[in-house]
Amino acid sequence: MTAKRQEAGRGRTGIGWINADRAVAASLAFDAPATPHLGTIPLVAGLAMRSALDEVGVRVMVKWPNDLMDVDGVKVGGILSESDGEIVVIGAGVNLYFENAPAGMAGCFPSDPGRHVAERVATIWADRLLDALASDRPWNRKAYREASMLLGAPITWEGGSGTAVDVADDGALVVAVGTERVELHSGAVRLVRRATLAADTDDASREAE
């Protein structure tokens, strides 16, 4: 199912809904696959959207667990999944064109690419996601590692900080905290970037959602 415009959505609590001028707004429902790792499905969906956007000349990176980011590290979309154990519903939203995007968000194109591009991206995404889930090995960890903007970078999350080093078989984010390894299975993470300031100021860091 696709929509020309979405008036409300579900995501992190307290974040209001803002529409881009042109966006992909799609939902796909299917029988839950026979896999012990349902948590990998949103990651597979993110890779499918990355592949679909490649087809229209847009390169994005994935940010665990469900964000899509442009090459500058600004959010352009996201994936949301729900399951009752029998049916899985995956929603995907991508800002194709966003003339007055708020801070921390962006569009994929400098001008409106038209409705046909949104429909094409949604169709390719659904086809590639379903093809991946129907294959013998739907979860491609190698491809996800290559597409990830977090691996090797310092991150923070509620209750901790460390360096993202891998993604596990079950889709968990593996983080190095000192000499230990911890696995995150859900929740928001923030990428910590070093910001270069004027020569007469101290170095500072900022966190990107």
Secondary structure, DSSP 8 states (H G I E B T S, - for coil): -B-S--S----STT------SEEEEEEEEEE--S-S-GGGHHHHHHHHHHHHHHTTT---EEETTTEEE-TTS-EEEEEEEEE-SSEEEEEEEEEEE-TT--TTB--SSSS---HHHHHHHHHHHHHHHHHHHHSS----HHHHHHHBSSTTSEEEETTEEEEEEEE-TTS-EEEEETTEEEEE-SS-EEEEEEE---TTS--EEEEE-
